Amino acid sequence: MPRGAPASGRRRRLRKPVGRARAARPGVGPVGRMGAHRPRPLHIDEQYEAPVPPACPDCGGAVTATHTATQVQEELPVVRPVVRAFRVHVGACRACGRRPAFIR
């Protein structure tokens, strides 16, 4: 009996992929994870231009600009932790000497 075969001696029938695995087959749909993105910001603080190079880096031929694409990069602010110090006043009862947790 081949290794990994069921004890009954019959070969296992492979199941057809379902759901997302089915869409990941070649020629059927996108492969890999779905992309995630943030919503486009309401304002742009800085803008830079990145022109096409005058010559192709591979063959040295002239490069013609076909269109302009915009890429947005957001610098998220550094989160500074809030550090709190609590000054807890501790007292004792004058009559019994116990230290109550909270005195009104």
Secondary structure, DSSP 8 states (H G I E B T S, - for coil): --TT--TTS---------THHHHTSTTTS--S---------S--S--------SB-TTT--B-------------------------------TTT----S---
